[in-house]
Amino acid sequence: MTTTEIYIAKWDDSKWLMMSSFLFTIPAGFAFYNKLYAYSSLLLVTSLASANYWRKATYSWRRNLDLVVARVSFITFVSTGIIYVRYTPYLIIGYTGLGVLLYSYNFSGKLWKANNPHWFKYHVLFHVIMMFEQLLILESVVVQR
């Protein structure tokens, strides 16, 4: 019995998403250095699940795992940010970044559905902004510890 894999993205596009998934190892390293081991572990798992999915972007267990881990990570960091981010410039940057983050994620999905070849650039932007947001939140946790 053969199964036909349905690709969500071509390798020419998904390779950039796979590489940008490793950006989450930067805040993971920052968290580890600051003895925030739970956040470090979550970010490492998030990075690996995302990169593993984008290396072969098909409807599969890898996609399901990425979606679950990404949602857990997103909820964890948004709730942590609400609790710990108190410095006014970080609040302004953080909430503005959250808006741009959500926009870039949603816009990449709309472009993908429309078969626009530039969709993946907005998802890479989403990864980049997410990394900066994670660093901002982790810095706030470190300062308040």
N, C-alpha and C positions, 0 to 999 in steps of 0.2 A: 504494500500500500504506500503510495507516495502522497505527500502533502505539499501543497503549493503555499509557499510563504508569500504573504502580501507585504510588500515594502511600503513603509510610510514615507521614507525619504531615501534618496539616492546617496551613495557614499560620497560623491562630490560635495554634497551639502552637509551630510551628517558628520563627516570627519571634523568639521569646524565645531560642531556641537559636542562631539566627543572630547576634543581638546579643551574647549572652554569649560567642560564639566570638571576638569582637574583644577580650575580656579578655586573650587571650594576647599582644596587642600591648604590654601594659604590661610584662611581663617581657622582651619583645623589645626594647623601648626601653631598659630597664635594662641588658640585655646589651650593646646597641650603645654606650651611654654608657660602659660599662666595657671597651670594646674586645674583647668576646667575640663576634666577628662570626659565627662558625659557629652559636653558640646563638641569636643574634639572627635570623639567616636562617632557621634551622629553626623557630623560634617564629612568625615572620612567615608562612612557608609553611603551618604548621599552622593558624594563625588563618584565613588566606584559604581554605584547602581546606575547613575546617570550615564557615565562613560560606557558602561557595559551595554546599556540599551542603545545608545547612539552609534556604537561600533557596528551594529547590525539592526537597523531601525525597522523591525517587523512587529506585527501584532503577535505578541508572545509573552511568556512568563517574565522576560526581562523588562518589557514595557510595563506590565502590571506591577512588578517590584519597584521600578522607578517611580511610578505614579504614587504608590503607597508611601514610599520613603520620602519623596519630595513633599508630599502633603504633611507628613509628620514633622519634617524639618521646618517647613513654612509656618505651621501652627506654633511650633516650639519657639521659633525666633520672633514671630510677631508678638506672642504673649510675653516673652522675655523682654522684648523691646518696650512694650507698654509698661512693664513693671520697672525696668532699670534705666531707661533713657530719660534723664531729667535735665541735662545741660541744654539750654535753649538753642544754641546753634545746631546741636545734634538732633534736637526735636524737629527743627525746620528742615534740615538736610534729610533726616530719616523719613519723615512723612512725605516730603516731596519725592524722595527716591522710591518710596512705596508706591506712590501714584504712577511714576514713570515705569516702575517694575511691572505693575499690573497692566498698564497700557501696552508695553512692549510684548508681554506674554499673550495678551488677547489679540493684538494686532498681528503677531506672527501666525496665530491660529487662523485668523481671517484670510491672511495672504496665502497660507498653505491650502485652505479650502478653495481659494480662487486660482490655484495653480500658479501663483506668482513666484518666479524664481528667486526673489529676494526675501522670502519668508524667514529663512534660517538666520539671516543677519539680525533680525529683531529678536530671535530666540537667543542668539549669542549675546546680544545687548542685555537681555534678561539675565543671563548667567553673570555677566560682568557687574551689573547693578546689584544683583543678589549678593555677590561676594563682598562688595563695599558695605552693603547694609549689614551683613553678618559681622564684619569687622567693627562697624560702629556700635552695634549692640554688644558684642563681646568686650569692647573697650569700656563701655558703660558698666558692664557687670564687674570688670576688674577694678574700676575706680570705686565702686560702691561696696566692694567686699571688705 
